[in-house]
Amino acid sequence: MFGPRKLPQLEWSLDESLAQFRRASEDFKRTWEQEITVEEKRLSASSPSASTASSEEEPASESKHEPANEAQKEPTGELKTG
């Protein structure tokens, strides 16, 4: 079925297929781990213990730092969205 002339070509084809499978598998694993990390951060941010810990910190109005975004700056009379 496969002669000596076809064996190197068959080997090359098999190697390419395995390499492509390995890349796809690594990509899937990396994506899966990133999704888990994002989900863990989302869950920890919305958990009651996280909100309790943040409420024990210094209130934002008394903070010595600059406001984090435009909505926290002093009102100018115009409504800012987005």
N, C-alpha and C positions, 0 to 999 in steps of 0.2 A: 504494500500500500504506500509506504513512504520510503523512498530510496535514499541513498547516501547524498544525493544532491538536494533533496528537500529537507533533510534533517536540520541543517543550520538555519534555514528560513523558518521552519517550524519552531525551533528553539528561540529565535529572535522574537517571533510573534508571541510565544508564550511569556517570555520575559517582559515584553511591552505590556501585555495584558495584566500580569502580576503587578508591575509598577503602577499602572493606572488604578488598579484596585487598591493598592496600598495608599496612593495619594487621596483617593476618594474616602477611604476609611479614616485617614488622619484628619481630613477636612471635616468629616462628620463628627469625629470625636472632639475636635476643637470647637465646632459650633455648639455641640451639646454642652460642653463645659462652660462656654460663654453664656448660654441660656440659663444654666443652673446658677451661675454667679449673679446674673441680672435678677433672676427670680428671688434668690436669697436676699439681695439688697432691697428689693421691693418689699418683701415680707418683713424684713427687720425694720424698715422705715415705717411700716404701717402697724407694727405691733404695739400693744399698749405700753409695754415696758420702755420702748424707745421714746414714746411721747411723754411718759412720766419723767424720764431722764432729761429730756430737753426742757421740760417745764421747771426743773430744779435749777437750770442755768440762769444766768443774768437775763432779765427781760430785754427785749430788743430796743425798747424806748430809752433804756438807760445805758445801752451799749456805747462804748467809746469808739467803735468802728464805724466806717462809712456805711450808709445803707447799701444793701445788696443789689437793689434794682431801682428803677425809676419810680415804681409805685410807692416805695417807702420814703421818698424825698418829700419835702414840703409841698403842699398843694399849690398849684398856680392858677386854679380856676378852670382849667381845661381837663377834660376827661381823657385819660390815656388808656388805650386798649392794646392787647397783644403782647 
